[in-house]
Amino acid sequence: MSTGRFGVPAGVTDWAIAVGVAAALLVTGLSGQHSAARLDLLGYALLAAGGLALAARRRAPVPVLAVTGLCAAGYQAAGFDVPAVAYLFAVYAAVRAGHRTVTVAVSVAMLAVLPLAALASGLHDTGEAFAQARGALELAWLVAAGAAGEALRQAERRADEAERTREETARRRADEERLHIARELHDSLTHQISIIKVQAEVAVHVARKRGEPVPEALLAIQEAGREATRELRATLEALRDDDTSPPRGLDDVAELVERARTAGLDATLTIGGQRHDVPAAVDRTVYRIVQESLTNVARHAAAATASVRIDYRPDALAVRIDDDGRATPDTAPPPGVGLLGMRERVTALGGRLRAAPREEGGFTVQAELPVDRTS
């Protein structure tokens, strides 16, 4: 349920206004003069109905406009000289919702019907001058209500436009900063890491060519240089991604699995349950989990097979990636940046993530992401 400016639910505010207007109309009707006593009960019912109908003015502004107009004409025809206050509220709500043409048409009809209803009940028999003055007053109130609704509608439209402009500006600045960081990393770190990697590989090659034992520290430097190069390349690709390409999601998981097979991993994909639409954030997160998991399998697990299973459930989407690599419960690998990133994504969406070695050997990544299908 939406809330108002002070945190009060909109429905509560609407009903409070509706009850207040209905009470004001009834009090005015009780204190006024009635020309047809036999129609008192009908008149009171129409007064109350016209006010209470305002509770639905946000959800159905045009029907409420028609109902309040008919009630106003009805209670005046029944002999109740009560201003059409509820109709003015309905005019305001309808114009604010953007129904200007319909509101003008209904209001023109009301300006013709209300005087006829009052004359038919004998309310206004004081002369043409009084009728003209009353008609001018009613027209002025209608114009004021419509102008207020249009003014607020324009103000809300400008506020929405300003918010979109701020978001676009912030996004553009973030993109510029991201590209700047990518350039700085490329200009500084890439060159230095490449030199370290090349020198380490040359030293290892020379030592082996001479038949000398290669120091463990030198081999560690060589492997660290290779890993740093891969990680830096992936980081630069992520930083340079300016969102010009469509985001990856569930439809692209099959491509990930096929790519893993091409690289020599016996990878399979299984999809269970009745497929249904999921939020975009969940869609992207599942893709990233599968991508990171298969990347880790290829780099670190020394696995021959990997399986990816995606299950569509009524209120959740589950994904599981298993491999038969060298991980065991006694030799659990330390959590890396990729695993931490997956956990942050899943937690941000209110889901759960489990990443641990399997009893039978290998590693498993399981995630369950809630899916609100009513939103």
Long-range contacts (C-beta under 8 A, 24 or more apart in sequence): 10-58, 11-55, 14-54, 14-55, 14-56, 14-57, 14-58, 15-55, 17-54, 17-55, 17-89, 18-51, 18-52, 18-53, 18-54, 18-55, 19-51, 19-52, 20-51, 21-50, 21-51, 21-54, 21-85, 21-86, 21-89, 22-47, 22-48, 22-50, 22-51, 22-52, 22-86, 23-51, 24-51, 24-85, 25-50, 25-51, 25-82, 25-85, 25-86, 26-51, 28-82, 28-83, 29-75, 29-80, 29-82, 32-80, 32-81, 32-82, 33-81, 34-79, 34-80, 35-79, 35-121, 35-122, 35-123, 36-78, 36-79, 36-121, 36-122, 37-79, 39-78, 39-79, 40-78, 42-74, 42-75, 42-78, 43-74, 43-75, 43-78, 43-79, 43-80, 46-71, 46-74, 46-75, 46-78, 46-80, 47-71, 47-75, 47-80, 47-82, 50-75, 50-84, 50-86, 50-87, 51-85, 51-86, 53-86, 53-90, 54-86, 54-89, 54-90, 54-93, 57-89, 57-90, 57-93, 57-94, 58-93, 58-97, 61-90, 61-93, 61-94, 61-96, 61-97, 61-99, 62-94, 62-99, 62-102, 64-90, 64-93, 64-94, 65-90, 65-91, 65-93, 65-94, 65-99, 65-102, 65-103, 65-106, 66-106, 69-106, 69-109, 69-110, 69-113, 72-110, 72-114, 73-110, 73-113, 73-114, 73-117, 74-117, 76-114, 76-117, 76-118, 76-121, 76-123, 77-117, 77-118, 77-120, 77-121, 78-121, 79-121, 79-122, 79-123, 81-118, 81-123, 83-141, 84-110, 84-114, 84-138, 88-141, 88-142, 88-145, 89-145, 91-142, 91-145, 91-146, 91-149, 92-145, 92-146, 92-148, 92-149, 93-149, 94-149, 95-145, 95-146, 95-149, 95-150, 95-153, 96-149, 96-150, 96-152, 96-153, 97-153, 98-153, 100-146, 100-150, 103-146, 104-146, 107-142, 107-146, 110-142, 111-135, 111-138, 111-139, 111-142, 114-138, 175-242, 175-243, 178-239, 178-240, 179-239, 179-240, 179-242, 181-239, 182-236, 182-239, 182-240, 185-232, 185-235, 185-236, 185-239, 186-236, 189-232, 190-232, 190-236, 193-225, 193-228, 193-229, 193-232, 194-229, 196-221, 196-225, 197-222, 197-225, 197-226, 197-228, 197-229, 200-225, 201-225, 230-299, 231-337, 247-280, 247-283, 247-284, 248-284, 248-287, 248-288, 248-291, 249-280, 249-283, 249-284, 249-286, 249-287, 250-278, 250-283, 250-286, 250-287, 250-310, 252-287, 253-286, 253-287, 253-290, 253-308, 253-310, 256-287, 256-290, 256-291, 256-294, 256-308, 257-290, 257-294, 257-308, 259-294, 260-294, 260-297, 260-298, 260-306, 263-298, 265-294, 265-297, 265-298, 265-303, 265-304, 265-305, 265-306, 266-304, 266-305, 266-306, 267-294, 267-305, 267-306, 267-307, 267-308, 268-305, 268-306, 268-307, 268-308, 269-307, 269-308, 269-309, 269-310, 270-307, 270-308, 270-309, 270-310, 271-309, 271-310, 271-311, 271-312, 272-309, 272-310, 272-311, 272-312, 273-311, 273-312, 273-313, 274-312, 275-312, 276-312, 276-371, 276-373, 277-373, 278-317, 278-369, 278-371, 279-371, 279-372, 279-375, 281-349, 282-317, 282-349, 282-369, 282-371, 285-345, 285-346, 285-349, 285-367, 285-369, 286-310, 286-317, 286-319, 286-367, 286-369, 288-341, 288-342, 288-345, 289-319, 289-321, 289-342, 289-345, 289-346, 289-365, 289-367, 290-319, 290-321, 292-338, 292-339, 292-341, 292-342, 293-321, 293-342, 293-365, 294-321, 295-338, 296-336, 296-338, 296-339, 296-363, 297-321, 297-323, 297-325, 297-363, 300-325, 300-333, 301-325, 301-326, 301-327, 301-362, 301-363, 302-326, 303-362, 313-371, 314-373, 315-370, 315-371, 315-372, 315-373, 316-351, 316-368, 316-369, 316-370, 316-371, 317-368, 317-369, 317-371, 318-366, 318-367, 318-368, 318-369, 319-365, 319-366, 319-367, 319-369, 320-364, 320-365, 320-366, 320-367, 321-364, 321-365, 321-366, 322-358, 322-362, 322-363, 322-364, 323-362, 323-363, 323-364, 324-361, 324-362, 325-361, 325-362, 325-363, 326-361, 327-357, 327-358, 327-361, 327-362, 327-363, 328-357, 328-361, 329-356, 329-357, 329-358, 329-359, 331-357, 332-356, 332-357, 333-357, 333-363, 342-367
